[in-house]
């Protein structure tokens, strides 16, 4: 619907492996197949290093970094003093260096028990403490993690995410 209302393609960004997979599986949304009357609706942009995107809200510069998401690789993002990492099971030294010095970390915490592709609550809390990040938001929580319970169990500088949550930073 967004593409229809805007009457232009929507830009998307991905690393090379994801670009290849998207083109292989969903090439028709990027390139009009021969003989098709359906136009492509997305522009695929390679995400290779720090990127600045300018939109209605102004320019946003973000730096992608790799982490493990089970048996596959995933990307986290550093946006100014905020780190966004919703899908992670393990972090390497390079990822830790990106988190270092951040003011806020939005971090995966799927459930209480360990999971093969996501960080669990105890691990996420340990990572937050290890990082020294002064503020953290737990995201990607499964239905067995109750907001009020997690809020009561965690330190004041750690908050469970909720639908519609807004994190603001002054320029």
Secondary structure as the mmCIF struct_conf table of DSSP 4:
data_model
#
loop_
_struct_conf.conf_type_id
_struct_conf.id
_struct_conf.beg_label_comp_id
_struct_conf.beg_label_asym_id
_struct_conf.beg_label_seq_id
_struct_conf.end_label_comp_id
_struct_conf.end_label_asym_id
_struct_conf.end_label_seq_id
HELX_RH_AL_P HELX_RH_AL_P1 UNK A 2 UNK A 6
TURN_TY1_P TURN_TY1_P1 UNK A 7 UNK A 7
BEND BEND1 UNK A 8 UNK A 8
HELX_LH_PP_P HELX_LH_PP_P1 UNK A 9 UNK A 9
STRN STRN1 UNK A 10 UNK A 14
HELX_RH_AL_P HELX_RH_AL_P2 UNK A 16 UNK A 26
HELX_RH_3T_P HELX_RH_3T_P1 UNK A 27 UNK A 29
TURN_TY1_P TURN_TY1_P2 UNK A 30 UNK A 30
BEND BEND2 UNK A 31 UNK A 31
HELX_LH_PP_P HELX_LH_PP_P2 UNK A 32 UNK A 33
TURN_TY1_P TURN_TY1_P3 UNK A 34 UNK A 35
HELX_LH_PP_P HELX_LH_PP_P3 UNK A 38 UNK A 40
STRN STRN2 UNK A 42 UNK A 46
BEND BEND3 UNK A 49 UNK A 49
STRN STRN3 UNK A 51 UNK A 55
TURN_TY1_P TURN_TY1_P4 UNK A 56 UNK A 57
STRN STRN4 UNK A 58 UNK A 69
TURN_TY1_P TURN_TY1_P5 UNK A 70 UNK A 71
STRN STRN5 UNK A 72 UNK A 79
TURN_TY1_P TURN_TY1_P6 UNK A 80 UNK A 81
STRN STRN6 UNK A 82 UNK A 85
BEND BEND4 UNK A 87 UNK A 87
BEND BEND5 UNK A 89 UNK A 89
STRN STRN7 UNK A 90 UNK A 90
HELX_RH_AL_P HELX_RH_AL_P3 UNK A 93 UNK A 99
TURN_TY1_P TURN_TY1_P7 UNK A 100 UNK A 101
BEND BEND6 UNK A 103 UNK A 103
STRN STRN8 UNK A 104 UNK A 108
BEND BEND7 UNK A 112 UNK A 113
BEND BEND8 UNK A 116 UNK A 118
HELX_RH_AL_P HELX_RH_AL_P4 UNK A 121 UNK A 131
TURN_TY1_P TURN_TY1_P8 UNK A 132 UNK A 132
BEND BEND9 UNK A 134 UNK A 134
STRN STRN9 UNK A 135 UNK A 139
BEND BEND10 UNK A 140 UNK A 140
TURN_TY1_P TURN_TY1_P9 UNK A 143 UNK A 144
BEND BEND11 UNK A 145 UNK A 145
HELX_RH_AL_P HELX_RH_AL_P5 UNK A 147 UNK A 153
BEND BEND12 UNK A 154 UNK A 154
TURN_TY1_P TURN_TY1_P10 UNK A 156 UNK A 157
STRN STRN10 UNK A 158 UNK A 160
TURN_TY1_P TURN_TY1_P11 UNK A 163 UNK A 164
#
